[in-house]
Amino acid sequence: MKLIFCGGAMEVGASCYLLKVAGKNILLDCGIRMSSNKDCLPDFSLIQDNGGVDAIFISHAHIDHTGALPAISRQYPNARIYMTQPTKDLVRVLLYDSLKIMEREAEIPIYTENHVVEMLDRVMCYSPHVNIKPFDDCDITATFYSAGHILGAACIYLKTPEGSIFYSGDFAGFKQNTIEGASIPRLRPDVAIVESTYGDRLHANREMEEKRLVDMVKQVVDRKGNVLIPAFALGRAQEVILILKKAMARRQLRGVEVFVDGLVKDVCRVYVQNPNYMRSQWAKKIFRDGDIFFNDTIHRVISPAMRDDIIKKDSGCIVISSSGMLTGGPSQMYAQKFAGGEKNFIAITGYQDEEAPGKQLADLADGVAEDKVIKINDESITVNCDVGKYGLSAHADMIEILGLVGKLRPKSIVLVHGGPGAIEKLGHEIMKEFKADVYTPQNGDEIEIEVARPRKQMVSIVYPSINAQVPLDEAHMEELWRFIYSHIGTGAALSVQDVADIWGYKDQKLEAVGELLDNSLYFEHDKKMMFLYHALDLAAIEERKKPKIMEMNRMLDMANQMFTADMGVYRVGAKQDEGRVLIYFNFPEVARGRYQDMFQKFEEQTGWKVELNENVNTSAISREVLKALPSGVMPDGKISYNVIEKRVDIRIKERLSEGEMEEIKERFMENTGMELNINCPGADVEGGDNDVKVSPSAMEQNAALKLIDEEFKQSPHRPHKKSIKVKGGMRYIELSFISKAIGELYSSKIKELEDKTGWTITISASCNQMEVLNAAVELCEKRGVALKKNPSIFVDSMKVRIYPVQTQKPEVIEAMSDELKGLTGFTLVV
């Protein structure tokens, strides 16, 4: 086999390594240099001179590993490109951002949007641990393994007839806030190509560096200063956001806003779109809530006006913005504005190229710069603010690199992706500890390695297959689980490809299988590699089947977001012991019909039962009356609400047509569920005539009232009040019972009394609420039902709610409800 170094040797940038093996040319990464003083592209003539490219494998999305992909893919359109799904999503974001930069700055762009689109069409996405066969005519197998570093980053392992090759790409063995560390099994490579970025040093303790950053931020915010954290849009910025978010959750940072600007926002979106590649705690939160980066305190910067407002802030804030080296993006503008303020702070959290403005700030932090000046866009800026460096690297240090080499034990080791000093130091350390040939090539070098006796490789597990004749769908998930549970067991960590092969339907799309596994009752994600899956055992499945209830504060947050004031909600509460959320609508009956689907969805997502208030919010009636009336028409005097009849009475001075009146009433009914009775000029008004009359055949008033008392003397219910009313100039008698429903039981008796007295007799719509509540309490005492607190009455729905100390049998409550209804017309609920 032969290795040709087109870029990325003895340097950090333009990683691009051509592997000639078993008659095929395989390109490992294809990036650009970020320095403006060097040719940005790898040496593509070396590729051309060696016969071109047959396949391209990409380790991760950083632009120094992918920035030249459209250019090389344009030259070799038949070469398939292999990467993980998150890497493709991130490459799309970064390359489109590069197009904008080239359009703005480059005299001659190195590629166009059309080249990016065509290149992306050639990408094949595979998950880690899946065996890839890039060629039909050659026995070469490639496999991705999680590399840590950033979302979707992968080490690449190639098994060929001429030996096996391991390419680390950029890797990190330690877990970060967003992702787990590298997960590499005991492979047996003959050749290992290993990054050496920090091969000459040891990293500071990560937790201590995070604490230093948080402590600094707190000090600056406390003195009303602004903090700028220039951060690489991909990887570092997401780490910083979660570090600050964690500090806020622990109350270490209070009362401070965080603003996220630049390309960072788009990258955060890609992270959220690929939860299976993140740490399980965040993946689970994304599956539940959809986002982990932004909230009421951490904001996206969405406009130039918003940037202007941030710059003017004098109360202290935090800005996280790309680029991390201050070579472009909004971070340059923030640095220009914040650098002069003595209360402010700029935190450097990552690698800085020698020519970058960020390197000048890093030198200030190290005390090696003589002048407190940085140059941004040819403008010299005096630095009066404080500057600090924080070790949040996502690369392995010397100990981790030596650990990886010790685990793999390759016969030949090639050190790349590092400065000369780092590579030389690391090379000496490896030679002291291991018996291996160490290569430290420069760009343009070719290394030919003959593997006399290739190491024996681990045999890939071949799982049994169902050989299904139909695509896998939800209806077949239990069948699939039973097969895996019986023939393979719960210990196997299966990739999506493994599961698809076990099912055995040849034309199944892997994306569909992955989605089924993510939402399945029968499988769970591996705790560290969430793109792998385990079959659950029977006990775990039964546990999953139990109703799950969301934590109360999260549930209330979700309720407040879903049920808003413009829907007529004025309060949200919870009955924690009953697992119920109480949603108070202005007009509950309307809401019950209008939002039933939303209530069901909320219950499914949270496990909490939705309960609506029973009574109308009377303070909202006036607003709805005004909304229903035409512009310029106002109620004249008091708005009257008849709770039993669900009717609102108003008087207006304007004369309206019959059509206008009907339209107003329909609008009011639709929004409130209540009838609107409008008295306007020409209509009968209660008590409106001075000439009050009574029927000529009517009995004398007191005699009529006495007769009514006599007739009801033997009845179970008696009117507690008798009133003389006037309507349309005529007198009539109104009887008030404990409730209108009870009065209506005596309709025939009242009709007989009308005939005997000659008076019109009506039933009042009012309710004696105190008597209803007393009846409910007496009923509970008679039945021996002790109450925690006094009953509640809901006149709109004719219900009384009681709160028993002990749970009562349904038949007891039903009997009590029937008895209360007979006494008062109200039903009883618990």
Secondary structure, 3 states (H helix, E strand, C coil): CEEEEEECCCCCCCCEEEEEECCEEEEECCCCCCCCCCCCCCCHHHHHHCCCCCEEECCCCCHHHHCCHHHHHHHCCCCEEEECHHHHHHHHHHHHHHHHHHHHHCCCCCCCHHHHHHHHHCEEECCCCCEECCCCCCCCEEEEEECCCCCCCEEEEEEECCEEEEECCCCCCCCCCCCCCCCCCCCCCCEEEEECCECCCCCCCHHHHHHHHHHHHHHHHHCCCCEEEECCCCCHHHHHHHHHHHHHHCCCCCCCCEEEECCHHHHHHHHHHCHHHCCHHHHHHHHHHCCCCCCCCEEECCCHHHHHHHHHCCCCCEEEECCCCCCCCHHHHHHHHHCCCCCCEEEECCCCCCCCHHHHHHHHHHCCCCCCEEEECCEEEECCCEEEECCCCCCCEHHHHHHHHHHHCCCEEEEECCCHHHHHHHHHHHHHHCCCEEECCCCCCEEECCCCCCCCCCCCCCCCCCCCCCCCCHHHHHHHHHHHHHHCCCCCCECHHHHHHHHCCCCCCHHHHHHHHHCCCCEEECCCCCCCEEECCHHHHHHHHCCCCCCHHHHHHHHHHHCCHHHCEEEEEEEHHHCEEEEEECCHHHHHHHCHHHHHHHHHHHCCEEEECCCCCHHHHHHHHHHHCCCCCCCCCCCEEECCCCEEEEECCCCCCHHHHHHHHHHHHHHHCCEEEEECCCCCCCCCCCCCECCCCCCCHHHHHHHHHHHHCCCCCCCCEEEEEEECCEEEEEEECCCHHHHHHHHHHHHHHHHHHCCCEEECCCCCHHHHHHHHHHHHHHHCCCECCCCEEECCCCEEECCECCCCCHHHHHHHHHHHHHHHCCEEEC
